[in-house]
Every structure is written in structure tokens, then in C-alpha cells.
Amino acid sequence: MRKLADSELLSLTGLLKLEKDGLAMSKAVKNLIGDQDLQKVTDSSILAMEGRIQGIQQFINENNIASTQEVK
């Protein structure tokens, strides 16, 4: 795979942060929901967000995007 441009790395980072923030918010709000149907929708949304986060993380790992180098 080609090396990602800086703008693409920023977009990927922003997307991951957005998903993680949305997941945290959904988990916090879930406990405040009284309606069972709305709780089911929230649960499925949480599962979808977790899946997208795992997909982004897998993409990063498989394509060696986040390099870990020794600091000298």
C-alpha cells in the first residue's frame, strides 16, 4: 500500500477520535434512556461504533500506518 499523505493521516485520526467520542457519549446516555425500544437502538448503535473503531484500528495495524520507532 502507498504511504498516506499527511492530510489522510489527519483525517484518519479525526475519524477515529470522532468514533471514540461518539461511543463514550452513547454509553453514557444509554443509562438515562427509559424506553426499551430506544435502548435497543442505542445498543445496536454502540455495537456498530465498536465495529467501526475495530475496523479502523485493524486498517492502521495491517498497513503499518502507526510506526513505533525508538527515540534516540
CORWO-V612974 format. One record per backbone hydrogen bond with DSSP energy under -1.0 kcal/mol. CO is the residue of the C=O (numbers start at 1). NH is the residue of the N-H. If there is no record, write none. Layout:
CO/NH ; CO/NH
This chain:
5/9 ; 6/10 ; 7/11 ; 8/12 ; 9/13 ; 10/14 ; 11/15 ; 12/16 ; 13/17 ; 14/18 ; 15/19 ; 16/20 ; 17/21 ; 18/22 ; 19/23 ; 20/24 ; 21/25 ; 22/26 ; 23/27 ; 24/28 ; 25/29 ; 26/30 ; 29/32 ; 30/33 ; 35/39 ; 36/40 ; 37/41 ; 38/42 ; 39/43 ; 40/44 ; 41/45 ; 42/46 ; 43/47 ; 44/48 ; 45/49 ; 46/50 ; 47/51 ; 48/52 ; 49/53 ; 50/54 ; 51/55 ; 52/56 ; 53/57 ; 54/58 ; 55/59 ; 56/60 ; 57/61 ; 58/62 ; 59/63 ; 60/65 ; 61/64 ; 65/67
